[in-house]
Amino acid sequence: MKKVEAIIRPEMASVVRKALEDLGVKGLTITQVLGHGAQRGVTQQWKGNVYKVDLLPKVELKMIISDALLEPVLAAIQESARTGAVGDGKVFVSNVEDVMRVRTGERGEGAV
């Protein structure tokens, strides 16, 4: 099993969510977050003054998926979240040793 954590632009969240549902991703957690990447935020101008916005609003999607779904999920996220501009996001993948469903005690991929 894999844990996929994707940090993307907020306006792309619904498109990415639909693409993941179409692949059969059952469980998904979506959180609003603030952060910056290598660009360290953006500079904006308002009424002649320049402001540095160093924490940008993003959305984090977390899911646990089977190993077989990893490549299709990564492709779906990339295709549906990409605008081609700096700040499109990042995806982190890590191994998951076990999962337990609290209600039943079921463990492993069946608990996902």
C-alpha positions in Angstrom: 0.0 0.0 0.0 1.1 3.6 -0.6 0.2 6.9 1.0 -0.1 9.7 -1.6 0.0 13.3 -0.4 -0.6 15.9 -3.1 -0.3 19.6 -2.5 -2.0 21.5 -5.3 -3.7 24.8 -6.2 -7.1 25.2 -4.5 -8.9 25.9 -7.8 -7.7 22.5 -9.2 -9.1 20.4 -6.2 -12.4 19.5 -7.7 -10.9 18.5 -11.0 -8.3 16.3 -9.3 -10.9 14.8 -7.0 -13.1 13.8 -9.9 -10.1 12.2 -11.7 -9.3 10.2 -8.6 -12.9 9.1 -8.1 -13.0 8.0 -11.8 -9.9 5.7 -11.0 -11.7 4.1 -8.1 -9.9 5.9 -5.2 -12.3 5.2 -2.3 -11.0 7.3 0.5 -9.6 10.8 0.3 -8.9 13.5 2.9 -8.7 17.1 1.7 -7.2 19.9 3.9 -6.7 23.6 3.2 -3.1 24.5 3.9 -0.6 27.4 3.6 2.9 27.1 2.3 5.5 27.9 -0.3 7.9 26.1 -2.5 11.2 27.2 -4.1 9.6 30.4 -5.3 9.2 31.6 -1.6 5.8 33.1 -2.3 4.8 36.0 -4.6 5.1 39.8 -4.7 1.8 41.7 -5.1 1.1 45.4 -5.6 -1.9 47.3 -4.1 -2.4 51.0 -4.1 1.2 51.7 -5.1 2.6 49.5 -2.3 4.5 46.3 -2.8 3.6 43.3 -0.5 5.4 40.0 -0.2 3.0 37.1 0.3 5.2 34.2 1.5 2.5 31.7 2.4 0.2 30.8 -0.4 -3.1 28.9 0.0 -3.0 25.3 -1.2 -5.0 22.2 -0.8 -3.5 18.9 0.4 -5.1 15.6 -0.7 -4.2 12.4 1.2 -5.1 8.9 0.2 -4.0 5.3 0.9 -4.1 3.2 -2.3 -3.0 -0.2 -3.5 0.4 -0.5 -5.2 -1.3 -1.2 -8.5 -3.1 2.1 -8.4 0.0 4.2 -7.8 1.0 5.0 -11.4 -2.5 5.7 -12.6 -3.1 8.0 -9.6 0.1 9.9 -10.2 -0.7 10.4 -13.8 -4.3 11.5 -13.0 -3.0 14.1 -10.5 -0.4 15.4 -12.9 -2.8 15.7 -15.8 -5.6 17.3 -13.9 -3.6 19.6 -11.6 -1.1 21.0 -14.1 -1.5 24.6 -15.3 2.1 24.9 -16.5 2.9 27.7 -14.1 5.2 27.8 -11.0 3.3 26.7 -8.0 1.3 23.8 -9.5 2.3 21.6 -6.5 4.1 18.5 -5.4 3.2 14.9 -4.8 4.8 12.8 -2.1 4.6 9.0 -2.0 5.4 6.8 1.0 5.0 3.1 1.9 2.3 2.1 4.4 2.9 -1.0 6.4 -0.6 -1.6 7.7 -4.0 -0.1 8.0 -6.7 -0.9 10.6 -10.4 0.0 10.3 -11.4 1.2 13.8 -15.0 0.1 13.7 -14.3 -3.6 12.8 -10.6 -4.1 13.5 -10.1 -5.3 9.9 -6.5 -4.8 8.8 -4.6 -4.6 5.5 -5.9 -3.5 2.1 -9.4 -4.6 3.0 -9.5 -1.8 5.6 -8.8 0.9 3.0 
